[in-house]
Amino acid sequence: RICHQNRLVDKLVDIHASRKFPIALEIGSFRGQLFNALKDNNPSGIEHLVQLDSLIDNCDLASKKCNDDNLYEVESILSSHISETMDENIINTYKLRLESEKLPFKPNTFDLIMSSMHLHWINDLPGMLNQIRTILKPDGVFIATLFGGSTLKELRYSFYLAEQERRGGVAPHTSPLVHPSDVAGLSQAAGFALPAVDVDTIMVSYPSALSLMEHLWRMGEGHAALNRQQGVGQDTFLATAALYQELYGLEDGSVPATFEIISLIGWGPDSSQPKACQRGTATHSLKEITKPKP
């Protein structure tokens, strides 16, 4: 998690070379790891950061709602907190405890929206991307990382074989995850301009499959679907661990686990952004460009 938060910050630094972000939103701030990566000399150009998570304490915006449409007036709230001697290297943070399935903000509110390793927990990802697009200002930036569909593929397959042997059927034991091609299509469908998706695959070694499963449980990244199978059984867990070791075990006795990390960058549509020319307006043919020189 920390590794990819640092990578997200690096991408923000590249974007910050040409702009600043007066008001930013972090969806799924968890324990504040992304903020900790951002706050050192504030290399990302963020002035005000709203941190949204369901586990946050001491909410600064808890009682700051509009009376008419029940949405947060972020700009007016922040203006009452701005200091006359504000240091540009300090990020002013405002915490909001709220489930992130619905974003209660007015359209065109944020210059930057970030989410680090959180969107794979969203039940309605297409709807969430549409909401993010709505509250993002024109030419604003949305940047996110999330687990991809190839994550824990070894564990999934080992569970599949173990249950076939022990129970005569299979049930999912890891949360459903989106694939990179799906993220690209969903971001375009949500209306983001210039979307870009890239994938990192990380292999992590564990002493055993049981150690991996304990690690996932302590991370809070276990299977959380409401219709998940209850009570898998010790025999199935042991069979899964044995199959995992047999199929994927390394020479030193450890086992690998694959984590696929999808990174997404999208922009709020704006007339200043580059656009593709209409078909038929090209002045040169590709044949001319690719023709070998004599």
C-alpha angles and dihedrals in degrees: 000000000000091000093057093042087059090050090051089052090050090056090049090052090055091051092044090064088082104028149018130229112224094181124026134175127208115201111206102011092177107178096347099263093142091050090050089054091048102044100069101102088328097256092179100065096239116154103177125020125192110202114205123192138134092235101051120125128206097031113206094194099040096116100028103101130136115250096222108050103008093242128134115255093213099174094051091046093050093047089063090054099047115115121219089230099045114169111226090214092060123081113216108217131203120188126214124184107211140127106261096221089094124035109210098203134116120254118274094019107130133056091197133022121189135184124179118195094330111096093078086072094057114108095206106037096169090051091047092052090050090052092049091050090051097052093042116099120238108281089011120141130242115192126174145160126205141162115275132218096266092061112124092359090154092055093046093053093045091052089048093055094042094053093045088056099041104031106020091236143054137242130182115262100177128058117264113262133197125242124233093248089053092052091053092051094045093050091052092046090051090058102251115157122228095003117192126190127187133172134219121193116203125189116206123188122221130186090240143342089262090057089051092051091048090050091052091049093051090047090055090239098121127124108292104172114134092229095049119134113265120217107017095187133239093256091058092049091050092047090050091051092048093049091046090054093046096047102036108015117137127223093261091055096256126118128228126233122198120221116187112199118197118202119198131188121182134167134217107249114259135167091238093064122099115262133194116257120248117270113269096029096100116120096200133047123232087233089064092050096047096040109116116245116248 
